[in-house]
């Protein structure tokens, strides 16, 4: 059954900044039939947020993620709260802690101290402090990390516009692949559906990997909403969700 004690989320217009539940929480708790879980693919969110909002501090990015998630509880027109929040699940991987050498000059590098790694760590810490957010972290196995030529460089080599003797360290990037993130997302969708903890799931993502889990949830009677943050999705994905809704500004 749907959990009766789940607390609602908040928006700045309904609550004091330090409160998680709106002033109308008591009414919502007993009157709103919709209990929503918001699932966020952090890598996808950060990519889209950079395009929509520009460069952000880790704190700004985390707070905006929380705000976007809570906006899914509101009516799209009047912005009245029409659903209760079960939890916001955020899926990501910790920054890579790889140490090695550049492929050409063999300079020592430590990616755990990079600006990108420090930004991601601060982003995760800020998320942990947000109300009703559960951070689900996969991993990036260091044994599978390796250098690869950038795609644009490969094309230039194939077209004859560049030659191998012109290649430098700047033409390479690390091949970093997250492990366990999609698995955690799929397991959470299955658990939410089978345990009847919610009756609506909102997924902020644009990846087709969610389709099997979405089909399972829909078979269990869950209203499955996809938020691609105005990104274009494949036409065949429409048949596997109950609706599309983006609440962030259109880029």
N, C-alpha and C positions, 0 to 999 in steps of 0.2 A: 504493500500500500504506500501511497505518497506520505512522506514523513510529515507529521503534524507540527513539529517544533522548529522547522526550518525558518530562519530569519530572512527578511527581505533585504535587498541591497539598498543603495541610496543614490540620489543625485543631489547636486549642490542646491538646487532650487527647493528641495523638500526637507532637507535636514541641516542640522548644524554640521560644520566641517568635520567634527570629530565623531559624529554619530554614523552608524551603519544603517539603521532602520529609519524610514520616514516617519513623520508624526502620525500618519494614517496607518501605521504598521498593524495596530490592533484590528482595525477594520479589514485590512488585506488578509491578515492571518486567518480570518474566519470566513471571508467572502470570496477570495480569489481562487478559482478552480485550477489555475495554471501554476505549476512549480517548474522552474527552468534551471537547467544546468548549462553554463556557458563554457565551451571548450575552445581554447585558443592555441593555434600553432604559432609559437613565438617567432620562429624564423620567418614565416610568411607575414605575420603582423609587422615585424620590424622593417621588412623590405617595403611593404606597402606604406607604412607610416612615414618612412623616409621620403617617399615620393609625394605623399599628401601634405605632411607637416614640415618637411625639411629636417635639418639636423636638430636633434634633441639631446638633452642630457639624459642619463639613465633614469633619473628620478622623474623627469617629465614623461619619458616614454612609458614607464611603469604606471604612473598615475593616469595617463591617457588611456592605456589598455584597460585599466579598471573602470574608467568612466564609460568607455565604449561598451564594455560588457554590461554595465548596469543600464545603459540606454536601451538594451534589448528587452528590458522589463517594462518599458513604457509604451503607451499607445503612440503610433507614429504620427498622428495628427494633433491630438490635444496634449501629448506628452504626460498624460496621467498614468500612474503606475497601475498596470493591469495584471502583473504576474509577480510571484514571489521567487526569490533567489534561493536555490539550494546551495550552489557553490560555483566559483569560477576556477576551472582547471587550466593551468598553463603548462604547455609541453615544450621543453627545450633541452639543450645539452650544455654542460659546463664548458667554458672556453678550453681549447686544447692546451695541454701543458707539455708540448713537444719541444725538445731540445735537439739541435742538430747543426748542420752546416749547409750553406747555400750551395747550389749545384755546380756553379762555375768557379767562383773565387774561393770557395770552401771557408767562408767566414762563419764564425760561430753565431748561432741565433738561439734565443730563448723566448718562445712565443707566450709563455706564461706571464711574462713581464711586459708584453706589448700593450699599447693603448687600447686596442680592440678587446683584449682579454680583460683588462681592468674595467672597461666600460660594461662588459657583459656581467662581470662579478657584481658591480654596483647595481646593475639592472635587476639581477636576481635578488639581491638583498632588499631592494626597495619593494619588490613584489611580495616578499615574505612578510613585510610589514603591513600590507594592505588587507583590509577586512575581507574575510571569506574567500581568500585565494589559496589554492593548493598548487604548489609548484612541483611538477613531475619532470625529473631530469633523467635523460638517457646518458649516453657517454660517447666519447670520440676515442676509440682505441688508438693509442699512440703507435702500436706495432703496424697499423695499416696506413699510417700517414706517409705520404711520399710526394715528391715534386712532380709536376707535370707542366708541359708547355700550355700557355694560354691559347684558347681557341683561335683568337684573332691572329696570333703568331703562326699557328699551324696553317691557317689559310694563306697568309703571306708567303710562307715557305712553299706551299703547294703551287701558288700562282707565280712563283719565281721573283716576287718583289723583294724578297730578302734571302740571304744565304746563311748557311749554318755558322760560318765564321763571324757573323754579325750578332749572334745570339749572346745575351748577357743574363745575369741573375734576375733582372727586372722582367724578363720575358717568361718567367716561371711563376707558378702559384702552387700552394699546397693543396693536395687533394684530401679534403676533410669530409668524412662521412659519419653522420650521426647513427648511432645504434640504439635500439630499444625505445625510441621516441614513438614511432607509429604503433608499436606493440602496446605500450602503455595507454595510448589514446584508444585503441580498439578494445582493450580490456575494460577500461573505464566505461565506455559506451555500453558494452555488454552487461556490466554490473549494474549500471543505472537502469537499464531496461528490464533485466530479469528481476531485480529487487524492488521494482516499482517505486524507486526513490524520487523520480520525477515523471512528468508526463510531457515535457518538452525539452529538447536538446538543441542548442544553438552552437554551431561549429563555425569559428572564424578561421577559414582556410581556403585554399584554392586548389588543393591537391586531390587527385583522383584516388589516392590510396585509401581514403575514408569510405569508399563505396560499400565494401562488404559489411563494415560495421553499421553503416547507415541503413542498409537493407535489413539487417537483423533488428535494429531498433524499431524500424517502421513495422516489421512483422509483429512486434510486441506491442504495437499501438502507440508508440511514441511519435509526437509531432516533431519532425526533424527539419530544422531551418539552417540554411547555409548563408553565411555572411562572407562574400569574397572581397569585401572592401572595395567594391566597384571594379575589381579586376574581371577581365573576360574569362569565362570558364567554357569548357567544352560543351557543346549542345547536348551530348548524350548524358551529361551529369544531371540534367534537369529531372530526368525520370526517376532518379534515386533520392530525391529530397522532396519535402512537402512545401517548400517555398524558399525564395531568395529574399534577403533583406540586408541592406547595408545601411548603417546608422551614422557612419563617419562622413565628413564632407567629401563631395565628389572632386577628384583631382582635376 
